[in-house]
Amino acid sequence: MSLKIGFDFQTEGEERADAFLDDYELRLMFDSTRQSLGDGLKRNFRNVVCGEHGEAPRFTVTGIYDREKEEMDIQYHVDTCCQYFLLRVMRTLNQRS
């Protein structure tokens, strides 16, 4: 059972005249973040499956880069086959943070 990870990175707000990142650098940051977070999730959850259903967790990572504040908010959405496994995955995710 392979781990499924999806990413949805977006920008919001008006770009500042003195922006720290231009569009090219922002794409590089998104790519680097996607790679880093994906590698971490794969490493931490590569052998984690539900003992009852044999399913691996599914992750969707969303990131919104605020161009005005020049900050990025990242959130994880976790799908699992059952509530018990969700609790196990969340415990593991929180221990790794």
N, CA, C and O atoms as a CHARMM CRD file, in Angstrom:
* protein
*
  388
    1    1 MET  N      0.85500  -1.17400   0.00000 PROA 1      0.00000
    2    1 MET  CA     0.00000   0.00000   0.00000 PROA 1      0.00000
    3    1 MET  C      0.90200   1.23800   0.00000 PROA 1      0.00000
    4    1 MET  O      1.72500   1.40600   0.90000 PROA 1      0.00000
    5    2 SER  N      0.75200   2.08200  -0.98200 PROA 2      0.00000
    6    2 SER  CA     1.62600   3.25200  -1.06900 PROA 2      0.00000
    7    2 SER  C      0.95200   4.48800  -0.47700 PROA 2      0.00000
    8    2 SER  O     -0.26700   4.65200  -0.53900 PROA 2      0.00000
    9    3 LEU  N      1.76500   5.32600   0.08100 PROA 3      0.00000
   10    3 LEU  CA     1.32000   6.57200   0.68800 PROA 3      0.00000
   11    3 LEU  C      0.95400   7.56600  -0.41300 PROA 3      0.00000
   12    3 LEU  O      1.72000   7.76700  -1.35500 PROA 3      0.00000
   13    4 LYS  N     -0.20800   8.17800  -0.29000 PROA 4      0.00000
   14    4 LYS  CA    -0.64400   9.16900  -1.27300 PROA 4      0.00000
   15    4 LYS  C     -0.55400  10.54900  -0.64200 PROA 4      0.00000
   16    4 LYS  O     -1.09900  10.78900   0.43600 PROA 4      0.00000
   17    5 ILE  N      0.14700  11.46500  -1.33200 PROA 5      0.00000
   18    5 ILE  CA     0.32400  12.83300  -0.84200 PROA 5      0.00000
   19    5 ILE  C     -0.01700  13.79100  -1.96900 PROA 5      0.00000
   20    5 ILE  O      0.55900  13.71500  -3.05400 PROA 5      0.00000
   21    6 GLY  N     -0.95100  14.68900  -1.71100 PROA 6      0.00000
   22    6 GLY  CA    -1.30700  15.71800  -2.67400 PROA 6      0.00000
   23    6 GLY  C     -0.91300  17.09100  -2.12700 PROA 6      0.00000
   24    6 GLY  O     -0.88200  17.30300  -0.91500 PROA 6      0.00000
   25    7 PHE  N     -0.61700  18.00300  -3.02500 PROA 7      0.00000
   26    7 PHE  CA    -0.23500  19.35700  -2.62800 PROA 7      0.00000
   27    7 PHE  C     -1.08900  20.37300  -3.36900 PROA 7      0.00000
   28    7 PHE  O     -1.41000  20.19500  -4.54400 PROA 7      0.00000
   29    8 ASP  N     -1.44800  21.43100  -2.67400 PROA 8      0.00000
   30    8 ASP  CA    -2.18400  22.54200  -3.26700 PROA 8      0.00000
   31    8 ASP  C     -1.59500  23.82700  -2.69900 PROA 8      0.00000
   32    8 ASP  O     -1.95200  24.24600  -1.59800 PROA 8      0.00000
   33    9 PHE  N     -0.69500  24.45000  -3.44700 PROA 9      0.00000
   34    9 PHE  CA    -0.06000  25.69500  -3.02200 PROA 9      0.00000
   35    9 PHE  C     -0.58400  26.84300  -3.86600 PROA 9      0.00000
   36    9 PHE  O     -0.66600  26.74200  -5.09000 PROA 9      0.00000
   37   10 GLN  N     -0.94100  27.94300  -3.19600 PROA 10     0.00000
   38   10 GLN  CA    -1.49200  29.11200  -3.86700 PROA 10     0.00000
   39   10 GLN  C     -0.94200  30.38500  -3.23700 PROA 10     0.00000
   40   10 GLN  O     -0.33600  30.36400  -2.16500 PROA 10     0.00000
   41   11 THR  N     -1.16900  31.48300  -3.92900 PROA 11     0.00000
   42   11 THR  CA    -0.82300  32.78800  -3.37300 PROA 11     0.00000
   43   11 THR  C     -2.10000  33.60800  -3.21400 PROA 11     0.00000
   44   11 THR  O     -3.10500  33.36400  -3.88300 PROA 11     0.00000
   45   12 GLU  N     -2.03500  34.58300  -2.31600 PROA 12     0.00000
   46   12 GLU  CA    -3.14500  35.51800  -2.15300 PROA 12     0.00000
   47   12 GLU  C     -2.58000  36.88700  -1.81700 PROA 12     0.00000
   48   12 GLU  O     -1.43400  37.00900  -1.38500 PROA 12     0.00000
   49   13 GLY  N     -3.38000  37.89900  -2.01400 PROA 13     0.00000
   50   13 GLY  CA    -2.96900  39.26400  -1.69600 PROA 13     0.00000
   51   13 GLY  C     -2.19500  39.91400  -2.82300 PROA 13     0.00000
   52   13 GLY  O     -1.76300  39.26600  -3.77700 PROA 13     0.00000
   53   14 GLU  N     -2.03800  41.21100  -2.67800 PROA 14     0.00000
   54   14 GLU  CA    -1.28600  42.01100  -3.64300 PROA 14     0.00000
   55   14 GLU  C      0.21300  41.89200  -3.39100 PROA 14     0.00000
   56   14 GLU  O      0.67000  41.93900  -2.24900 PROA 14     0.00000
   57   15 GLU  N      0.96400  41.73900  -4.46900 PROA 15     0.00000
   58   15 GLU  CA     2.41400  41.67700  -4.34800 PROA 15     0.00000
   59   15 GLU  C      2.95500  43.03800  -3.95100 PROA 15     0.00000
   60   15 GLU  O      2.54700  44.05900  -4.50400 PROA 15     0.00000
   61   16 ARG  N      3.86000  43.05400  -3.00600 PROA 16     0.00000
   62   16 ARG  CA     4.48100  44.30100  -2.55500 PROA 16     0.00000
   63   16 ARG  C      5.47300  44.79800  -3.60800 PROA 16     0.00000
   64   16 ARG  O      6.06300  44.00300  -4.33900 PROA 16     0.00000
   65   17 ALA  N      5.65000  46.10400  -3.67600 PROA 17     0.00000
   66   17 ALA  CA     6.60000  46.69100  -4.62700 PROA 17     0.00000
   67   17 ALA  C      8.01900  46.20700  -4.34100 PROA 17     0.00000
   68   17 ALA  O      8.81300  46.02100  -5.26300 PROA 17     0.00000
   69   18 ASP  N      8.33000  46.00700  -3.07900 PROA 18     0.00000
   70   18 ASP  CA     9.66300  45.54500  -2.67900 PROA 18     0.00000
   71   18 ASP  C      9.62000  44.07300  -2.25600 PROA 18     0.00000
   72   18 ASP  O     10.24900  43.69200  -1.26900 PROA 18     0.00000
   73   19 ALA  N      8.89000  43.25900  -2.99200 PROA 19     0.00000
   74   19 ALA  CA     8.65600  41.85300  -2.63900 PROA 19     0.00000
   75   19 ALA  C      9.96600  41.09700  -2.45100 PROA 19     0.00000
   76   19 ALA  O     10.91700  41.26000  -3.21600 PROA 19     0.00000
   77   20 PHE  N      9.98700  40.27300  -1.42400 PROA 20     0.00000
   78   20 PHE  CA    11.15400  39.45500  -1.12000 PROA 20     0.00000
   79   20 PHE  C     11.34800  38.37400  -2.18000 PROA 20     0.00000
   80   20 PHE  O     12.48000  38.06400  -2.55200 PROA 20     0.00000
   81   21 LEU  N     10.23700  37.79400  -2.67200 PROA 21     0.00000
   82   21 LEU  CA    10.29100  36.73800  -3.66900 PROA 21     0.00000
   83   21 LEU  C      9.57400  37.16000  -4.94100 PROA 21     0.00000
   84   21 LEU  O      8.43900  37.63300  -4.89000 PROA 21     0.00000
   85   22 ASP  N     10.23500  36.99000  -6.08500 PROA 22     0.00000
   86   22 ASP  CA     9.52300  37.21100  -7.34300 PROA 22     0.00000
   87   22 ASP  C      8.81800  35.90000  -7.71900 PROA 22     0.00000
   88   22 ASP  O      8.93500  34.91000  -6.99700 PROA 22     0.00000
   89   23 ASP  N      8.09700  35.88500  -8.82700 PROA 23     0.00000
   90   23 ASP  CA     7.32000  34.69500  -9.20300 PROA 23     0.00000
   91   23 ASP  C      8.19700  33.45300  -9.36800 PROA 23     0.00000
   92   23 ASP  O      7.80600  32.36200  -8.95300 PROA 23     0.00000
   93   24 TYR  N      9.36900  33.60900  -9.96600 PROA 24     0.00000
   94   24 TYR  CA    10.28400  32.48600 -10.15600 PROA 24     0.00000
   95   24 TYR  C     10.74900  31.93000  -8.80700 PROA 24     0.00000
   96   24 TYR  O     10.73100  30.71800  -8.59500 PROA 24     0.00000
   97   25 GLU  N     11.16200  32.81200  -7.90300 PROA 25     0.00000
   98   25 GLU  CA    11.62300  32.38600  -6.58100 PROA 25     0.00000
   99   25 GLU  C     10.48700  31.75700  -5.77300 PROA 25     0.00000
  100   25 GLU  O     10.70900  30.82000  -5.00500 PROA 25     0.00000
  101   26 LEU  N      9.28500  32.27100  -5.94800 PROA 26     0.00000
  102   26 LEU  CA     8.12800  31.70700  -5.27000 PROA 26     0.00000
  103   26 LEU  C      7.85900  30.27700  -5.75200 PROA 26     0.00000
  104   26 LEU  O      7.56100  29.39500  -4.94600 PROA 26     0.00000
  105   27 ARG  N      7.96500  30.05000  -7.06100 PROA 27     0.00000
  106   27 ARG  CA     7.81200  28.68900  -7.59400 PROA 27     0.00000
  107   27 ARG  C      8.90000  27.76300  -7.04100 PROA 27     0.00000
  108   27 ARG  O      8.62800  26.60800  -6.71400 PROA 27     0.00000
  109   28 LEU  N     10.12700  28.27100  -6.93800 PROA 28     0.00000
  110   28 LEU  CA    11.21000  27.47000  -6.35800 PROA 28     0.00000
  111   28 LEU  C     10.91600  27.12500  -4.89800 PROA 28     0.00000
  112   28 LEU  O     11.16700  26.00500  -4.45400 PROA 28     0.00000
  113   29 MET  N     10.38200  28.09800  -4.15800 PROA 29     0.00000
  114   29 MET  CA    10.04200  27.85700  -2.76100 PROA 29     0.00000
  115   29 MET  C      8.94000  26.80100  -2.65300 PROA 29     0.00000
  116   29 MET  O      9.01100  25.90900  -1.80800 PROA 29     0.00000
  117   30 PHE  N      7.92000  26.90700  -3.51400 PROA 30     0.00000
  118   30 PHE  CA     6.84700  25.91300  -3.51800 PROA 30     0.00000
  119   30 PHE  C      7.40800  24.52500  -3.83900 PROA 30     0.00000
  120   30 PHE  O      7.06400  23.55000  -3.17200 PROA 30     0.00000
  121   31 ASP  N      8.26700  24.43200  -4.85300 PROA 31     0.00000
  122   31 ASP  CA     8.86100  23.14400  -5.23900 PROA 31     0.00000
  123   31 ASP  C      9.69700  22.56000  -4.10200 PROA 31     0.00000
  124   31 ASP  O      9.60200  21.37000  -3.80100 PROA 31     0.00000
  125   32 SER  N     10.50800  23.39700  -3.48000 PROA 32     0.00000
  126   32 SER  CA    11.36000  22.95500  -2.38000 PROA 32     0.00000
  127   32 SER  C     10.51700  22.51500  -1.18300 PROA 32     0.00000
  128   32 SER  O     10.81700  21.50200  -0.55100 PROA 32     0.00000
  129   33 THR  N      9.48000  23.26300  -0.87500 PROA 33     0.00000
  130   33 THR  CA     8.59100  22.92100   0.24100 PROA 33     0.00000
  131   33 THR  C      7.86300  21.61200  -0.04600 PROA 33     0.00000
  132   33 THR  O      7.74900  20.75400   0.82900 PROA 33     0.00000
  133   34 ARG  N      7.37700  21.46600  -1.25900 PROA 34     0.00000
  134   34 ARG  CA     6.69000  20.23700  -1.67300 PROA 34     0.00000
  135   34 ARG  C      7.63000  19.03600  -1.51700 PROA 34     0.00000
  136   34 ARG  O      7.23200  18.00000  -0.98600 PROA 34     0.00000
  137   35 GLN  N      8.85300  19.17700  -1.97200 PROA 35     0.00000
  138   35 GLN  CA     9.84000  18.09400  -1.88900 PROA 35     0.00000
  139   35 GLN  C     10.16700  17.76200  -0.43500 PROA 35     0.00000
  140   35 GLN  O     10.17600  16.59300  -0.05000 PROA 35     0.00000
  141   36 SER  N     10.43300  18.78100   0.36500 PROA 36     0.00000
  142   36 SER  CA    10.81000  18.58700   1.75600 PROA 36     0.00000
  143   36 SER  C      9.68500  17.95400   2.57000 PROA 36     0.00000
  144   36 SER  O      9.90800  16.97900   3.28700 PROA 36     0.00000
  145   37 LEU  N      8.47200  18.50900   2.45900 PROA 37     0.00000
  146   37 LEU  CA     7.33900  17.96300   3.20900 PROA 37     0.00000
  147   37 LEU  C      6.98800  16.56200   2.73200 PROA 37     0.00000
  148   37 LEU  O      6.68400  15.68600   3.54300 PROA 37     0.00000
  149   38 GLY  N      7.02700  16.34600   1.42800 PROA 38     0.00000
  150   38 GLY  CA     6.73800  15.02100   0.87800 PROA 38     0.00000
  151   38 GLY  C      7.73900  13.98700   1.36000 PROA 38     0.00000
  152   38 GLY  O      7.35400  12.88500   1.75000 PROA 38     0.00000
  153   39 ASP  N      9.01800  14.33100   1.33900 PROA 39     0.00000
  154   39 ASP  CA    10.05500  13.40500   1.81400 PROA 39     0.00000
  155   39 ASP  C      9.85700  13.08300   3.29400 PROA 39     0.00000
  156   39 ASP  O      9.99100  11.93100   3.70600 PROA 39     0.00000
  157   40 GLY  N      9.53800  14.10300   4.08800 PROA 40     0.00000
  158   40 GLY  CA     9.31800  13.88700   5.51900 PROA 40     0.00000
  159   40 GLY  C      8.12800  12.98100   5.78500 PROA 40     0.00000
  160   40 GLY  O      8.21100  12.07600   6.61600 PROA 40     0.00000
  161   41 LEU  N      7.01700  13.21600   5.08600 PROA 41     0.00000
  162   41 LEU  CA     5.84100  12.36800   5.26600 PROA 41     0.00000
  163   41 LEU  C      6.13100  10.93700   4.83400 PROA 41     0.00000
  164   41 LEU  O      5.73200   9.99000   5.51100 PROA 41     0.00000
  165   42 LYS  N      6.82400  10.77600   3.70900 PROA 42     0.00000
  166   42 LYS  CA     7.16000   9.43100   3.23200 PROA 42     0.00000
  167   42 LYS  C      8.06700   8.70700   4.23000 PROA 42     0.00000
  168   42 LYS  O      7.89300   7.51600   4.48800 PROA 42     0.00000
  169   43 ARG  N      9.02300   9.42800   4.77900 PROA 43     0.00000
  170   43 ARG  CA     9.95000   8.82300   5.74000 PROA 43     0.00000
  171   43 ARG  C      9.21200   8.43000   7.03300 PROA 43     0.00000
  172   43 ARG  O      9.43300   7.34100   7.56300 PROA 43     0.00000
  173   44 ASN  N      8.34500   9.30800   7.53300 PROA 44     0.00000
  174   44 ASN  CA     7.68000   9.06300   8.80700 PROA 44     0.00000
  175   44 ASN  C      6.51100   8.09000   8.72200 PROA 44     0.00000
  176   44 ASN  O      6.14000   7.47500   9.72200 PROA 44     0.00000
  177   45 PHE  N      5.92700   7.94500   7.52900 PROA 45     0.00000
  178   45 PHE  CA     4.72600   7.11200   7.40000 PROA 45     0.00000
  179   45 PHE  C      4.88800   5.95900   6.41500 PROA 45     0.00000
  180   45 PHE  O      3.89900   5.35200   6.00700 PROA 45     0.00000
  181   46 ARG  N      6.11600   5.65500   6.03400 PROA 46     0.00000
  182   46 ARG  CA     6.32200   4.62600   5.01000 PROA 46     0.00000
  183   46 ARG  C      5.80200   3.25300   5.43000 PROA 46     0.00000
  184   46 ARG  O      5.37800   2.47400   4.57600 PROA 46     0.00000
  185   47 ASN  N      5.82600   2.94400   6.70100 PROA 47     0.00000
  186   47 ASN  CA     5.37500   1.63000   7.16200 PROA 47     0.00000
  187   47 ASN  C      4.12200   1.71100   8.02900 PROA 47     0.00000
  188   47 ASN  O      3.79400   0.75200   8.72700 PROA 47     0.00000
  189   48 VAL  N      3.42400   2.83500   7.99500 PROA 48     0.00000
  190   48 VAL  CA     2.24200   3.02200   8.83200 PROA 48     0.00000
  191   48 VAL  C      0.99300   2.65400   8.03000 PROA 48     0.00000
  192   48 VAL  O      0.64400   3.32300   7.05800 PROA 48     0.00000
  193   49 VAL  N      0.33500   1.59100   8.45200 PROA 49     0.00000
  194   49 VAL  CA    -0.91800   1.16100   7.83400 PROA 49     0.00000
  195   49 VAL  C     -1.88500   0.77200   8.94500 PROA 49     0.00000
  196   49 VAL  O     -1.47000   0.41400  10.04700 PROA 49     0.00000
  197   50 CYS  N     -3.15800   0.84700   8.64500 PROA 50     0.00000
  198   50 CYS  CA    -4.19800   0.45400   9.58400 PROA 50     0.00000
  199   50 CYS  C     -4.12100  -1.05400   9.81300 PROA 50     0.00000
  200   50 CYS  O     -4.15600  -1.83300   8.86000 PROA 50     0.00000
  201   51 GLY  N     -4.01700  -1.45700  11.06000 PROA 51     0.00000
  202   51 GLY  CA    -3.92600  -2.87300  11.38500 PROA 51     0.00000
  203   51 GLY  C     -5.19000  -3.63700  11.01700 PROA 51     0.00000
  204   51 GLY  O     -5.13100  -4.82900  10.71500 PROA 51     0.00000
  205   52 GLU  N     -6.32500  -2.96200  11.04000 PROA 52     0.00000
  206   52 GLU  CA    -7.59200  -3.62800  10.74500 PROA 52     0.00000
  207   52 GLU  C     -7.90400  -3.67800   9.25300 PROA 52     0.00000
  208   52 GLU  O     -8.40200  -4.68600   8.75300 PROA 52     0.00000
  209   53 HSD  N     -7.60900  -2.57800   8.53700 PROA 53     0.00000
  210   53 HSD  CA    -8.00600  -2.47200   7.13100 PROA 53     0.00000
  211   53 HSD  C     -6.84900  -2.54200   6.13000 PROA 53     0.00000
  212   53 HSD  O     -7.08200  -2.65500   4.92700 PROA 53     0.00000
  213   54 GLY  N     -5.60500  -2.47500   6.61600 PROA 54     0.00000
  214   54 GLY  CA    -4.45400  -2.54400   5.72600 PROA 54     0.00000
  215   54 GLY  C     -4.27300  -1.32800   4.83200 PROA 54     0.00000
  216   54 GLY  O     -3.55100  -1.39600   3.83700 PROA 54     0.00000
  217   55 GLU  N     -4.91800  -0.21500   5.17000 PROA 55     0.00000
  218   55 GLU  CA    -4.84500   1.01200   4.36700 PROA 55     0.00000
  219   55 GLU  C     -3.78400   1.96300   4.91200 PROA 55     0.00000
  220   55 GLU  O     -3.56400   2.03600   6.12100 PROA 55     0.00000
  221   56 ALA  N     -3.13000   2.69000   4.01000 PROA 56     0.00000
  222   56 ALA  CA    -2.19400   3.75200   4.39800 PROA 56     0.00000
  223   56 ALA  C     -2.96900   5.07200   4.49300 PROA 56     0.00000
  224   56 ALA  O     -4.01600   5.21900   3.86200 PROA 56     0.00000
  225   57 PRO  N     -2.46300   6.02900   5.27300 PROA 57     0.00000
  226   57 PRO  CA    -3.12800   7.33000   5.32300 PROA 57     0.00000
  227   57 PRO  C     -2.92400   8.08000   4.01200 PROA 57     0.00000
  228   57 PRO  O     -1.97400   7.81000   3.27700 PROA 57     0.00000
  229   58 ARG  N     -3.81200   9.01600   3.72400 PROA 58     0.00000
  230   58 ARG  CA    -3.70000   9.88700   2.55000 PROA 58     0.00000
  231   58 ARG  C     -3.61100  11.32500   3.05700 PROA 58     0.00000
  232   58 ARG  O     -4.40100  11.74700   3.90200 PROA 58     0.00000
  233   59 PHE  N     -2.65000  12.06300   2.53700 PROA 59     0.00000
  234   59 PHE  CA    -2.41500  13.43400   2.97400 PROA 59     0.00000
  235   59 PHE  C     -2.66800  14.41100   1.83900 PROA 59     0.00000
  236   59 PHE  O     -2.33400  14.14500   0.68400 PROA 59     0.00000
  237   60 THR  N     -3.25800  15.53700   2.18000 PROA 60     0.00000
  238   60 THR  CA    -3.31700  16.69000   1.28900 PROA 60     0.00000
  239   60 THR  C     -2.70500  17.84600   2.06100 PROA 60     0.00000
  240   60 THR  O     -3.17700  18.20400   3.14000 PROA 60     0.00000
  241   61 VAL  N     -1.65600  18.42400   1.50200 PROA 61     0.00000
  242   61 VAL  CA    -0.96800  19.54000   2.13600 PROA 61     0.00000
  243   61 VAL  C     -1.33600  20.80100   1.35800 PROA 61     0.00000
  244   61 VAL  O     -1.08200  20.89300   0.15700 PROA 61     0.00000
  245   62 THR  N     -1.93300  21.76800   2.04700 PROA 62     0.00000
  246   62 THR  CA    -2.26700  23.03300   1.41100 PROA 62     0.00000
  247   62 THR  C     -1.35300  24.11500   1.95900 PROA 62     0.00000
  248   62 THR  O     -1.01900  24.13600   3.14300 PROA 62     0.00000
  249   63 GLY  N     -0.96500  24.99800   1.08100 PROA 63     0.00000
  250   63 GLY  CA    -0.13500  26.12200   1.47900 PROA 63     0.00000
  251   63 GLY  C     -0.62500  27.38100   0.79400 PROA 63     0.00000
  252   63 GLY  O     -0.84700  27.40000  -0.41600 PROA 63     0.00000
  253   64 ILE  N     -0.78900  28.42200   1.57200 PROA 64     0.00000
  254   64 ILE  CA    -1.19000  29.71000   1.01500 PROA 64     0.00000
  255   64 ILE  C     -0.12800  30.73000   1.38300 PROA 64     0.00000
  256   64 ILE  O      0.10900  31.01300   2.55700 PROA 64     0.00000
  257   65 TYR  N      0.50600  31.27600   0.35400 PROA 65     0.00000
  258   65 TYR  CA     1.52300  32.30800   0.55000 PROA 65     0.00000
  259   65 TYR  C      0.84200  33.66200   0.44400 PROA 65     0.00000
  260   65 TYR  O      0.27400  33.99600  -0.59600 PROA 65     0.00000
  261   66 ASP  N      0.89700  34.44000   1.51800 PROA 66     0.00000
  262   66 ASP  CA     0.32300  35.78000   1.56300 PROA 66     0.00000
  263   66 ASP  C      1.38100  36.75800   1.06000 PROA 66     0.00000
  264   66 ASP  O      2.39000  36.98900   1.72600 PROA 66     0.00000
  265   67 ARG  N      1.14400  37.32600  -0.10800 PROA 67     0.00000
  266   67 ARG  CA     2.12300  38.22500  -0.73200 PROA 67     0.00000
  267   67 ARG  C      2.30000  39.52500   0.04500 PROA 67     0.00000
  268   67 ARG  O      3.37700  40.12000   0.00800 PROA 67     0.00000
  269   68 GLU  N      1.26600  39.97300   0.74400 PROA 68     0.00000
  270   68 GLU  CA     1.36200  41.21700   1.51400 PROA 68     0.00000
  271   68 GLU  C      2.19100  41.01700   2.77800 PROA 68     0.00000
  272   68 GLU  O      3.04600  41.84300   3.09800 PROA 68     0.00000
  273   69 LYS  N      1.94300  39.93300   3.49200 PROA 69     0.00000
  274   69 LYS  CA     2.66500  39.65300   4.73800 PROA 69     0.00000
  275   69 LYS  C      3.96500  38.90400   4.49000 PROA 69     0.00000
  276   69 LYS  O      4.83800  38.85200   5.35600 PROA 69     0.00000
  277   70 GLU  N      4.08600  38.32000   3.29400 PROA 70     0.00000
  278   70 GLU  CA     5.22600  37.48500   2.93000 PROA 70     0.00000
  279   70 GLU  C      5.38300  36.34300   3.93100 PROA 70     0.00000
  280   70 GLU  O      6.46100  36.09400   4.47000 PROA 70     0.00000
  281   71 GLU  N      4.25200  35.65600   4.15700 PROA 71     0.00000
  282   71 GLU  CA     4.20100  34.50700   5.04400 PROA 71     0.00000
  283   71 GLU  C      3.44800  33.37400   4.35000 PROA 71     0.00000
  284   71 GLU  O      2.59100  33.59800   3.49500 PROA 71     0.00000
  285   72 MET  N      3.80000  32.14800   4.74800 PROA 72     0.00000
  286   72 MET  CA     3.11500  30.99900   4.17100 PROA 72     0.00000
  287   72 MET  C      2.47800  30.17100   5.28400 PROA 72     0.00000
  288   72 MET  O      3.13300  29.80800   6.26100 PROA 72     0.00000
  289   73 ASP  N      1.19900  29.88200   5.11700 PROA 73     0.00000
  290   73 ASP  CA     0.44500  29.05900   6.05800 PROA 73     0.00000
  291   73 ASP  C      0.29900  27.67500   5.43500 PROA 73     0.00000
  292   73 ASP  O     -0.19200  27.53600   4.31500 PROA 73     0.00000
  293   74 ILE  N      0.73300  26.65000   6.17600 PROA 74     0.00000
  294   74 ILE  CA     0.66100  25.28200   5.68000 PROA 74     0.00000
  295   74 ILE  C     -0.25800  24.48300   6.59000 PROA 74     0.00000
  296   74 ILE  O     -0.15900  24.55000   7.81500 PROA 74     0.00000
  297   75 GLN  N     -1.16000  23.71900   5.96400 PROA 75     0.00000
  298   75 GLN  CA    -2.07900  22.87200   6.71600 PROA 75     0.00000
  299   75 GLN  C     -2.07600  21.47200   6.11200 PROA 75     0.00000
  300   75 GLN  O     -1.89200  21.29000   4.90900 PROA 75     0.00000
  301   76 TYR  N     -2.28400  20.49800   6.98000 PROA 76     0.00000
  302   76 TYR  CA    -2.35900  19.10600   6.57200 PROA 76     0.00000
  303   76 TYR  C     -3.80500  18.63200   6.69700 PROA 76     0.00000
  304   76 TYR  O     -4.47000  18.90700   7.69600 PROA 76     0.00000
  305   77 HSD  N     -4.28400  17.92600   5.68800 PROA 77     0.00000
  306   77 HSD  CA    -5.57100  17.25100   5.75000 PROA 77     0.00000
  307   77 HSD  C     -5.25400  15.76400   5.63900 PROA 77     0.00000
  308   77 HSD  O     -4.54500  15.33300   4.72900 PROA 77     0.00000
  309   78 VAL  N     -5.78900  14.98600   6.57700 PROA 78     0.00000
  310   78 VAL  CA    -5.49300  13.56500   6.62300 PROA 78     0.00000
  311   78 VAL  C     -6.77300  12.76600   6.41400 PROA 78     0.00000
  312   78 VAL  O     -7.77100  12.99500   7.09800 PROA 78     0.00000
  313   79 ASP  N     -6.74600  11.83000   5.47100 PROA 79     0.00000
  314   79 ASP  CA    -7.85300  10.89600   5.25000 PROA 79     0.00000
  315   79 ASP  C     -7.38100   9.50900   5.65100 PROA 79     0.00000
  316   79 ASP  O     -6.28400   9.07800   5.29600 PROA 79     0.00000
  317   80 THR  N     -8.23100   8.82200   6.39500 PROA 80     0.00000
  318   80 THR  CA    -7.92900   7.45300   6.79900 PROA 80     0.00000
  319   80 THR  C     -9.18500   6.59300   6.63800 PROA 80     0.00000
  320   80 THR  O    -10.28500   7.10300   6.42500 PROA 80     0.00000
  321   81 CYS  N     -8.99500   5.30500   6.74300 PROA 81     0.00000
  322   81 CYS  CA   -10.09700   4.35800   6.57900 PROA 81     0.00000
  323   81 CYS  C    -11.02600   4.31300   7.78600 PROA 81     0.00000
  324   81 CYS  O    -12.18500   3.91900   7.65500 PROA 81     0.00000
  325   82 CYS  N    -10.53400   4.71200   8.96500 PROA 82     0.00000
  326   82 CYS  CA   -11.36700   4.66100  10.16700 PROA 82     0.00000
  327   82 CYS  C    -10.87000   5.66200  11.20900 PROA 82     0.00000
  328   82 CYS  O     -9.74300   6.15100  11.13100 PROA 82     0.00000
  329   83 GLN  N    -11.71300   5.95300  12.16600 PROA 83     0.00000
  330   83 GLN  CA   -11.40000   6.93700  13.21100 PROA 83     0.00000
  331   83 GLN  C    -10.22100   6.50300  14.06800 PROA 83     0.00000
  332   83 GLN  O     -9.37100   7.32500  14.41000 PROA 83     0.00000
  333   84 TYR  N    -10.15700   5.22400  14.42000 PROA 84     0.00000
  334   84 TYR  CA    -9.06000   4.74100  15.25100 PROA 84     0.00000
  335   84 TYR  C     -7.71600   4.98500  14.56200 PROA 84     0.00000
  336   84 TYR  O     -6.76000   5.43100  15.19700 PROA 84     0.00000
  337   85 PHE  N     -7.64800   4.69300  13.27000 PROA 85     0.00000
  338   85 PHE  CA    -6.40100   4.88800  12.54000 PROA 85     0.00000
  339   85 PHE  C     -6.08700   6.37400  12.40900 PROA 85     0.00000
  340   85 PHE  O     -4.92000   6.76200  12.45600 PROA 85     0.00000
  341   86 LEU  N     -7.10800   7.21000  12.24500 PROA 86     0.00000
  342   86 LEU  CA    -6.88300   8.65900  12.19200 PROA 86     0.00000
  343   86 LEU  C     -6.20300   9.13200  13.47000 PROA 86     0.00000
  344   86 LEU  O     -5.26100   9.92200  13.40800 PROA 86     0.00000
  345   87 LEU  N     -6.66000   8.66400  14.62500 PROA 87     0.00000
  346   87 LEU  CA    -6.03900   9.05100  15.89700 PROA 87     0.00000
  347   87 LEU  C     -4.57300   8.62600  15.94500 PROA 87     0.00000
  348   87 LEU  O     -3.71800   9.37700  16.41500 PROA 87     0.00000
  349   88 ARG  N     -4.28800   7.42900  15.46000 PROA 88     0.00000
  350   88 ARG  CA    -2.89700   6.95100  15.42900 PROA 88     0.00000
  351   88 ARG  C     -2.03400   7.80600  14.51400 PROA 88     0.00000
  352   88 ARG  O     -0.91300   8.17000  14.86900 PROA 88     0.00000
  353   89 VAL  N     -2.56200   8.12600  13.32800 PROA 89     0.00000
  354   89 VAL  CA    -1.80600   8.93400  12.36500 PROA 89     0.00000
  355   89 VAL  C     -1.56300  10.33800  12.93200 PROA 89     0.00000
  356   89 VAL  O     -0.45900  10.87100  12.81800 PROA 89     0.00000
  357   90 MET  N     -2.58500  10.93100  13.53700 PROA 90     0.00000
  358   90 MET  CA    -2.43100  12.28400  14.08800 PROA 90     0.00000
  359   90 MET  C     -1.42500  12.28300  15.23200 PROA 90     0.00000
  360   90 MET  O     -0.63500  13.21700  15.36100 PROA 90     0.00000
  361   91 ARG  N     -1.44700  11.25800  16.05300 PROA 91     0.00000
  362   91 ARG  CA    -0.46500  11.16400  17.14600 PROA 91     0.00000
  363   91 ARG  C      0.94800  11.10800  16.56300 PROA 91     0.00000
  364   91 ARG  O      1.85600  11.78400  17.04700 PROA 91     0.00000
  365   92 THR  N      1.12100  10.29800  15.52400 PROA 92     0.00000
  366   92 THR  CA     2.43500  10.17700  14.88800 PROA 92     0.00000
  367   92 THR  C      2.83300  11.49200  14.23200 PROA 92     0.00000
  368   92 THR  O      3.98100  11.92100  14.35100 PROA 92     0.00000
  369   93 LEU  N      1.90700  12.12800  13.54800 PROA 93     0.00000
  370   93 LEU  CA     2.18600  13.40800  12.88400 PROA 93     0.00000
  371   93 LEU  C      2.58800  14.46800  13.90600 PROA 93     0.00000
  372   93 LEU  O      3.53800  15.21500  13.67300 PROA 93     0.00000
  373   94 ASN  N      1.89100  14.54400  15.01600 PROA 94     0.00000
  374   94 ASN  CA     2.18000  15.54300  16.04300 PROA 94     0.00000
  375   94 ASN  C      3.48400  15.27300  16.76400 PROA 94     0.00000
  376   94 ASN  O      4.14300  16.21700  17.20000 PROA 94     0.00000
  377   95 GLN  N      3.87900  14.01900  16.90400 PROA 95     0.00000
  378   95 GLN  CA     5.15300  13.67100  17.54000 PROA 95     0.00000
  379   95 GLN  C      6.32700  14.07900  16.67400 PROA 95     0.00000
  380   95 GLN  O      7.40400  14.37600  17.19200 PROA 95     0.00000
  381   96 ARG  N      6.13900  14.09900  15.37800 PROA 96     0.00000
  382   96 ARG  CA     7.21700  14.39900  14.43000 PROA 96     0.00000
  383   96 ARG  C      7.39100  15.90400  14.22600 PROA 96     0.00000
  384   96 ARG  O      8.41600  16.34400  13.70400 PROA 96     0.00000
  385   97 SER  N      6.40900  16.68500  14.62800 PROA 97     0.00000
  386   97 SER  CA     6.46500  18.14000  14.39000 PROA 97     0.00000
  387   97 SER  C      7.40700  18.83200  15.32600 PROA 97     0.00000
  388   97 SER  O      7.56500  20.05100  15.25300 PROA 97     0.00000
